[in-house]
Amino acid sequence: MTNGLNRADVAAQPGARISEMVALTGFRGLAALWVFFYHAWGQSGMAFVGFNLGEWQMDLTPFFRMGGAGVSIFFVLSGFLLALPFAEWQAGRCDKPATWLYLQHRVLRVFPAYYIQLLILLAYTYHLHGVSGLPSLADLLRHLFMLFVPPPLGVEPRNGVWWTLPIEFSFYLVLPLLAPLLRWDRLWLLVSLSFASMVLWRHAIVTFLAGSPVPERVIASYQLPGAMDMFGIGMLAAVVFVNRIALTRWTDVFANRDRVAILGIGLLTVAIYWLSQQASLYWADNPIFYLWTPALSLAVAGILLAGASGGRLATVLLGNRVMHFIGIVSYSMYLWHFPILVALKEAGFFAGEGIVRLGSAILVGLPLTLAAASVSYYLVERPFMRMRRRG
């Protein structure tokens, strides 16, 4: 067995700071961009995107239609990055992370930027519609606690992308309980529980909500039990990364990291076209309903492992300055892109038809989104992150 580590792998050594894994920051940026392109495509009319190459027609529309997969990338990355300290503790390389401090950091990372945006959106709604546009006290409380789940417990979010936030935060709460499984000799149990949770939950939802609108089924089926395959594969990647010395010749994913990155990109592409072609079967309790997110997550895990260990290809694609910057502001970008696109559409800023309209949505919406995300990051996120570090 050969680890294949060299000087370029300093950031990948045990105990290395997560912030040094610049390719993974860029990967977050790619996820945020992908979700932006998906919503820009949707708000501009869902145009066909492609070109002719001789007698072949290259249809790139699936990459826009499946842009919601960017959320899956976020989930896998969260599983990997947040599980790393716990996996290192289980491997005997550091002290046990302090649970209360860990949860405090998670709250300070997620809620401030969200609360500021909630306040701004409510103020804007009041400006347009007065008191009648504001939520009831009960709905406001649900917003404060991110209860974006199906009724009667939940509420429809004021920002269409907020429904994923409580899923992510639920994982934050569950992770310390799963920490004992983040060991090389318990991977089988971690994987089994993650996939069993996903299958049982999704099957229950697709059965009991068979006649419900698709958006309601989406939100219900991907609540934490139904999303555990994505987080689970991220955690699996963290354990593999921490225990890479135990890999054999046949399981060493770090021996040729560029090849792993290429395989990950290839599997990601296959998964995108697979779902695009079989979309009509997805909500029919078909095997694709249970296999697609695991396939996508395995592709993401391959790419992130290549990037975390200093792979050249992943570093070039994801660790460059542009992607790294977008990754830094990716959370605020995720929060702000959708209301900006909706406002631009309502104001008539998207010109033309088809692919031209999509182009105008991107050219107008992306700079404004990055500007808003930068302001949110530097004025809201970063001060609370510094407070977190002082704690």
Beta strands, then each sheet from edge to edge (+ up, - down):
strand 1: 50-53
strand 2: 56-59
sheet 1: 1+ 2-
end
